[in-house]
Amino acid sequence: MKRWLALLCLLAQSVLADVQVNALFEGSAYLTVNGKQKLLRQGQSFQGVKLLQANPDLSLIHISEPTRP
């Protein structure tokens, strides 16, 4: 259930990055971003994915658009 709640945040922008939620904690989330695993704390970014908020039930992330040359 927790993963589904977190994934709902991703649906609208899922084409910009491949993001999977592996585990949720208070203030952090363990994510797989484009095949690479990373523990992010609130406010941290990795490969264009920024963790805005996290708790054991859900996470809120922002996915940046890729820069174009």
N, C-alpha and C positions, 0 to 999 in steps of 0.2 A: 504494500500500500504506500509506503513512504517513497519508494522509487517512482511510483506513478504520479504522486503529487509533485515531485520535483521535476519530472519530465514534462508535466503540463506547462511549466514555465518555458520550456524549450521549443514547443511545437511550432510556434510562429516563425522562429528563426533557425530551425534545424538545418536548413540548407547551407548556412554559412560555416558551420563547424560540426564535426561529429563529436557529440558530447554524451557521455554516459555517467550516471550517478552511481557510484559504488557504495558509498556510506555517507551518512549525515550525522553531524555532531553539533553541539551548541557553539556557534561562531565559526564553524569550518565544515568543509565537505571534501570527500575523497572522490575525485573525478577522473575519468579517462577522456582526454581531449585529443582528437585526431590520433588515437592509438597510443598515446603516452599518458601514464598515470601520474597524478599530481594531487597533493593535499594542499588545498587553498584555504586561507583564512579570510574572513570578511575584509574586503578592500583589495585583496591581491588579484593579480591577473596572470594568465598563462595562455599563450598563443591566441590572443584576442578574446579570451573568455574571462570575465571579471565576476567574482563572487560578491554580490551585493549584500546578501543576508543568508543566514543558515541557522537552522535549529534541527533537532532530531526528527521533525515531521516534514520539513520542506526546505528548499533552497530557492533563492532568487538570483539569477545570473543575467549578465548583459553580454551579448556576443557582438563584437565590433565587426563592421563590414571590412572585408579585406581591402587593403589599399591598392589602388590601380595606378600603374605607371603612367 
